[in-house]
Amino acid sequence: MLKQLMINKKIEQRKAALAELLEQEEALKARSAELEGAIDEAETDEEIAVVEENIENLESEKGELEDKKGKLEGEIAELESELEQLNSKEPKN
């Protein structure tokens, strides 16, 4: 019983962290759209270089975010599986 409660708490915590990551992902999508506009507006080599640097930073952040999301989703699936196993072993009243 206590173990199930602890696992539920861990699942809640990880889902909250995942929700935060999804919000960050939306922010990155907005930045991506802004950069698309900046690409069209860039005229000098200097402006193009700045946009290029911002694109590289954005791609790096996207990669890190995807890694974090994948890890959290894996942890959630693992915990849910463990909880399911514990619940199936617990005697029914």
C-alpha positions in Angstrom: 0.0 0.0 0.0 2.7 2.5 1.0 4.8 1.5 -1.9 1.9 2.2 -4.3 1.5 5.6 -2.8 5.2 6.4 -3.2 5.1 5.2 -6.8 2.0 7.3 -7.5 3.8 10.3 -6.0 6.8 9.7 -8.2 4.5 9.4 -11.3 2.8 12.7 -10.4 6.1 14.4 -10.0 7.5 13.2 -13.3 4.2 14.1 -15.1 4.5 17.6 -13.7 8.1 17.9 -14.9 7.0 16.5 -18.3 4.2 19.2 -18.5 6.9 21.8 -17.9 9.0 20.4 -20.7 6.0 20.5 -23.0 5.6 24.2 -22.2 9.2 24.8 -23.0 8.7 22.9 -26.2 5.9 25.3 -27.2 8.2 28.3 -26.4 10.8 26.8 -28.7 8.3 26.5 -31.5 7.5 30.2 -31.1 11.2 31.0 -31.2 11.5 28.9 -34.3 8.7 30.8 -36.0 10.5 34.1 -35.0 13.7 32.8 -36.5 12.0 32.0 -39.8 11.0 35.6 -40.0 14.5 36.7 -39.1 15.9 34.6 -41.9 13.8 36.5 -44.4 14.8 39.8 -42.9 18.5 39.2 -42.6 20.4 41.1 -45.3 24.0 41.6 -44.2 26.5 38.9 -43.4 26.5 40.0 -39.8 22.7 39.6 -39.5 22.9 36.2 -41.2 25.6 35.1 -38.8 23.5 36.1 -35.8 20.5 34.3 -37.1 22.6 31.2 -37.8 24.0 31.3 -34.3 20.4 31.5 -32.9 19.3 28.6 -35.1 22.2 26.5 -33.7 21.3 27.4 -30.2 17.6 26.5 -30.8 18.5 23.2 -32.4 20.7 22.4 -29.4 18.0 23.3 -26.9 15.5 21.2 -28.9 17.8 18.2 -28.7 18.3 18.5 -25.0 14.6 18.9 -24.5 13.8 15.8 -26.5 16.4 13.8 -24.4 14.8 15.0 -21.2 11.3 14.2 -22.5 12.3 10.7 -23.6 13.9 10.0 -20.2 10.9 11.2 -18.3 8.5 9.3 -20.5 10.6 6.2 -19.9 10.6 6.7 -16.2 6.8 7.2 -16.1 6.2 4.1 -18.1 8.5 2.1 -15.8 6.8 3.4 -12.7 3.3 2.7 -14.1 4.3 -0.8 -15.0 5.7 -1.3 -11.5 2.5 0.1 -10.0 0.4 -2.2 -12.1 2.4 -5.3 -11.0 2.0 -4.3 -7.4 -1.7 -3.7 -7.7 -2.2 -7.1 -9.4 -0.4 -8.8 -6.5 -2.3 -7.0 -3.8 -5.2 -9.1 -2.3 -8.7 -7.8 -3.2 -11.1 -7.1 -0.3 
